[in-house]
Amino acid sequence: MATCKASNGDTWEIYQTNGQWRWRRTASNGRIVGSSAEAYHNRNDCIANAQRNGMTCNPA
């Protein structure tokens, strides 16, 4: 799993389940406020979708 923290305090996670990639956005209070609606075969496609949904940091 790769994570990064945005300037607003939100944490973005890029993770793999069942061989496919997903993303999740967690607010500073610990609540999940966004996640991918679908799984991606390619990690870069997942990251691109997260960026379209507001991710501004770089997951390591």
Protein Blocks (a to p, Z undefined) as FASTA:
>chain_A
ZZdddfkopacddddeehiacdddddfkopafbdcfbdcfblklmmmmmmmnopabdcZZ
